[in-house]
Amino acid sequence: MPEPVVLPADRGHNSDNVRKTMEARNVVPVIPMRKSRKLRVAVDRKLYRLRNLVERCFNKLKNARRVATRYDKTAESSLGFIDITSIRLWLRHLST
């Protein structure tokens, strides 16, 4: 399994502990600062925008009630339904 290189997260994960842990694992934290943060940290805005794409994808997947409520008992059946829902979203995207 590939190791992560970047961690895009929201402001709720902006703690020194999270940043130190990620930097120890050679992962670049892309987390905007809270307004109360004293030490200013720069954020790569282009990488942070990619987080929005992932969030929107999860929101579209959750529109399928079965995915949102997690009716499936096993990981295999749950991932299978996520695959089916993803294919439906992709086909819908191709038709527009």
N, C-alpha and C positions, 0 to 999 in steps of 0.2 A: 504494500500500500504506500503511495507516495506521501511524503511528509509535506505539511503546509509551509508555504513561504511567506504568506501575508495573512494577517488577521484583521479584516475589516469588522468593526464593531461600533455600537452606538455609544453615546456618552455615558450610559449607565455602567460601562465596563472600563471607564477611565480612572483606574487606580494605579498607584505605583506598583502594587503587588502583581497585578495582571501584566503590566508592562515589563517588569523584571523577569517574570516567568517566561513570557514570550521571547524576550531578548536572549535568555539563557538557552532557549531551544532554537535559536537562530531564525526566529519568525519576526517579521516586521509588523509591529502593531500600527494599524491605521485607524486611530480612534480620535474623534474630535475632543477638544478639551471642554470641561465644564467651565462655566464662567467664574466659579470660585477658585479655580486652580491657580496657585501662585507661580509655579514654574511653567512657563509657556512651552508648548511642544508643537512643532509643525506637523501638518497633515497633508498627505498627497491627495488632493481633491479628485484627481482622475481615478485613482484606485478606490476611493471612498464611494464614488458614483456607481461603481460596479456592484456594491452592496445593495443598492436600490433595485437592480435587476433581479438579484436573488430573492429579495424580500417580496417583490411583485410576483415572482414565480411561485413562491410558497403560498401567497394569498390566493392565486388562481387555483392551485391544487386544493386548497382548503374549501373552495366553493363546491367541490364534490363532497357531499355530506358524509359519505362513507370514510373518506380520508380524514375529514375534520374530527369525526367522532371516534375514530379508531375502533370500528366494529370487529375487525379481523383479529383473531387470536394469535396467529403466528406471524413471525417477521416475514416469511416467504409470501404469505397471502397478502400482507399489507404492502410489501414492495411490489408485488404483482399488480395490485390495484393502482398504486402510484404510477407504475409504468403505463397502464391502460389510460389513466387520466392524462398523463403527459402526452401520449400519442394523440388523444382526442384534442388537446390544446394545440398541438403542433399542426394537426390537420385543419383545425379551425383557422389557424394563422395563415396556412397556405391558401385557403379558399378566399381570403380577403384581399 
